[in-house]
Amino acid sequence: MLQKLVTKGFTLFEALIALLVISGSLLVYQGLTKSTFANMNYLSQSDQDSWLLFANQFRAELEGSQFIEIKGKKMLVKKDEKVVSFRLTEKNDFRKSAASGKGLNPMLLNLQDIQMTTVNHQLTLHLIWQSGLERDFIYAFEKPS
């Protein structure tokens, strides 16, 4: 006697559900990929990351230094018995150099303007990038004894 084998197959409804789940998963993956690339693009074009790096680096540069004076867009400080200059150049970047102007090291690029002020040994830098980003850096120098 022949036995009838009944193999249950997919119904049309089950096949449609499977296709819906697969297409939904692909759409979620595509959306996450687009979001990731948009964030990467924003961060690569943003001046925010260079600002964060500059703030930490500049604070370390000023640590233990003595303020001398501000002349226009140039600030002079004394650190380890050497006079160091920080200034905005004609190329729209903020640079550190020796007081003589030798050894220019760029710290920030693409700046539009910078204002430097001091009140009671407190330095305030107002930085404006060409992209429109504006940030303030405030540092309190130790009072000379």
Kinemage of the C-alpha trace (Angstrom):
@kinemage 1
@onewidth
@group {chain A} dominant
@subgroup {mainchain}
@vectorlist {calphas} color= white
{ca met a 1} P 0.000 0.000 0.000
{ca leu a 2} L 1.222 3.313 -0.941
{ca gln a 3} L 1.341 5.868 1.704
{ca lys a 4} L 0.509 9.408 0.809
{ca leu a 5} L 3.061 11.850 2.032
{ca val a 6} L 1.573 15.197 2.735
{ca thr a 7} L 4.162 17.911 2.945
{ca lys a 8} L 2.888 21.172 4.158
{ca gly a 9} L 4.065 24.044 1.945
{ca phe a 10} L 4.038 27.768 2.435
{ca thr a 11} L 0.773 29.433 1.921
{ca leu a 12} L 0.574 32.660 0.003
{ca phe a 13} L -0.097 34.514 3.235
{ca glu a 14} L 3.056 33.141 4.918
{ca ala a 15} L 5.160 34.023 1.869
{ca leu a 16} L 3.850 37.598 1.912
{ca ile a 17} L 4.624 37.924 5.640
{ca ala a 18} L 8.192 36.666 5.035
{ca leu a 19} L 8.685 39.183 2.214
{ca leu a 20} L 7.329 41.967 4.414
{ca val a 21} L 9.767 41.097 7.221
{ca ile a 22} L 12.725 40.940 4.821
{ca ser a 23} L 11.866 44.243 3.126
{ca gly a 24} L 11.319 45.927 6.515
{ca ser a 25} L 14.726 44.745 7.708
{ca leu a 26} L 16.378 46.078 4.558
{ca leu a 27} L 14.649 49.456 4.946
{ca val a 28} L 15.821 49.748 8.564
{ca tyr a 29} L 19.381 48.864 7.508
{ca gln a 30} L 19.267 51.424 4.690
{ca gly a 31} L 17.976 54.129 7.056
{ca leu a 32} L 20.708 53.445 9.617
{ca thr a 33} L 23.354 53.534 6.888
{ca lys a 34} L 22.103 56.896 5.602
{ca ser a 35} L 22.029 58.284 9.143
{ca thr a 36} L 25.578 57.104 9.834
{ca phe a 37} L 26.913 58.664 6.631
{ca ala a 38} L 25.073 61.928 7.329
{ca asn a 39} L 26.644 62.114 10.813
{ca met a 40} L 30.099 61.310 9.429
{ca asn a 41} L 29.697 64.019 6.790
{ca tyr a 42} L 28.590 66.561 9.408
{ca leu a 43} L 31.516 65.783 11.689
{ca ser a 44} L 34.049 65.959 8.882
{ca gln a 45} L 32.794 69.412 7.848
{ca ser a 46} L 32.181 70.730 11.347
{ca asp a 47} L 34.527 73.103 13.126
{ca gln a 48} L 33.220 71.787 16.447
{ca asp a 49} L 35.767 68.970 16.663
{ca ser a 50} L 38.681 71.337 15.954
{ca trp a 51} L 37.294 73.701 18.628
{ca leu a 52} L 37.271 70.932 21.243
{ca leu a 53} L 40.828 69.947 20.402
{ca phe a 54} L 41.957 73.593 20.419
{ca ala a 55} L 40.361 74.345 23.794
{ca asn a 56} L 42.248 71.494 25.484
{ca gln a 57} L 45.508 72.223 23.677
{ca phe a 58} L 45.396 75.987 24.322
{ca arg a 59} L 44.574 75.488 28.004
{ca ala a 60} L 47.626 73.209 28.285
{ca glu a 61} L 49.763 75.831 26.504
{ca leu a 62} L 48.670 78.559 28.925
{ca glu a 63} L 49.079 76.390 32.032
{ca gly a 64} L 51.846 77.857 34.185
{ca ser a 65} L 52.468 80.828 31.898
{ca gln a 66} L 52.427 84.543 32.724
{ca phe a 67} L 50.397 86.984 30.675
{ca ile a 68} L 52.412 89.852 29.152
{ca glu a 69} L 50.152 91.813 26.789
{ca ile a 70} L 47.745 91.884 23.866
{ca lys a 71} L 48.589 93.900 20.741
{ca gly a 72} L 45.686 93.828 18.297
{ca lys a 73} L 45.189 90.193 17.329
{ca lys a 74} L 48.438 89.055 18.966
{ca met a 75} L 48.919 87.887 22.555
{ca leu a 76} L 52.257 87.488 24.310
{ca val a 77} L 52.819 85.186 27.283
{ca lys a 78} L 55.928 84.093 29.140
{ca lys a 79} L 56.381 80.378 29.698
{ca asp a 80} L 59.532 78.648 30.926
{ca glu a 81} L 61.516 81.910 30.584
{ca lys a 82} L 60.562 82.161 26.876
{ca val a 83} L 58.160 84.657 25.339
{ca val a 84} L 55.527 82.917 23.215
{ca ser a 85} L 53.152 84.596 20.785
{ca phe a 86} L 49.625 83.524 19.806
{ca arg a 87} L 48.053 85.398 16.899
{ca leu a 88} L 45.633 85.430 14.003
{ca thr a 89} L 47.558 85.426 10.714
{ca glu a 90} L 46.678 86.844 7.307
{ca lys a 91} L 45.854 83.279 6.220
{ca asn a 92} L 42.958 83.212 8.719
{ca asp a 93} L 44.505 80.740 11.115
{ca phe a 94} L 45.442 81.043 14.782
{ca arg a 95} L 49.103 80.231 15.338
{ca lys a 96} L 51.616 79.794 18.126
{ca ser a 97} L 55.151 81.060 17.559
{ca ala a 98} L 58.165 82.468 19.314
{ca ala a 99} L 57.977 86.193 20.036
{ca ser a 100} L 60.245 86.791 17.028
{ca gly a 101} L 57.659 85.135 14.755
{ca lys a 102} L 59.707 82.009 14.060
{ca gly a 103} L 58.297 78.510 14.346
{ca leu a 104} L 54.696 79.128 13.345
{ca asn a 105} L 52.478 76.268 14.500
{ca pro a 106} L 48.833 76.472 13.378
{ca met a 107} L 46.342 75.685 16.126
{ca leu a 108} L 43.071 76.615 14.372
{ca leu a 109} L 42.245 76.974 10.680
{ca asn a 110} L 39.525 78.803 8.716
{ca leu a 111} L 38.914 81.576 11.241
{ca gln a 112} L 37.095 84.693 10.163
{ca asp a 113} L 37.927 86.839 13.179
{ca ile a 114} L 39.164 86.745 16.746
{ca gln a 115} L 38.829 89.257 19.579
{ca met a 116} L 41.211 89.064 22.535
{ca thr a 117} L 40.545 90.877 25.801
{ca thr a 118} L 41.859 90.701 29.357
{ca val a 119} L 40.272 91.960 32.532
{ca asn a 120} L 41.917 91.318 35.917
{ca his a 121} L 44.214 88.578 34.553
{ca gln a 122} L 41.294 86.829 32.849
{ca leu a 123} L 41.766 86.208 29.126
{ca thr a 124} L 38.735 86.010 26.841
{ca leu a 125} L 39.023 84.926 23.209
{ca his a 126} L 35.967 85.290 20.989
{ca leu a 127} L 36.522 83.120 17.912
{ca ile a 128} L 34.431 83.291 14.733
{ca trp a 129} L 34.922 80.687 11.994
{ca gln a 130} L 34.225 81.222 8.306
{ca ser a 131} L 31.424 78.653 8.660
{ca gly a 132} L 29.680 80.967 11.159
{ca leu a 133} L 30.500 78.982 14.311
{ca glu a 134} L 31.268 81.256 17.285
{ca arg a 135} L 32.953 80.165 20.500
{ca asp a 136} L 34.416 81.886 23.574
{ca phe a 137} L 37.533 80.705 25.387
{ca ile a 138} L 38.091 82.018 28.912
{ca tyr a 139} L 41.261 81.455 30.916
{ca ala a 140} L 42.292 82.951 34.261
{ca phe a 141} L 46.026 83.553 34.604
{ca glu a 142} L 47.617 83.315 38.018
{ca lys a 143} L 48.235 86.740 39.500
{ca pro a 144} L 51.935 87.603 39.715
{ca ser a 145} L 53.219 87.599 43.267
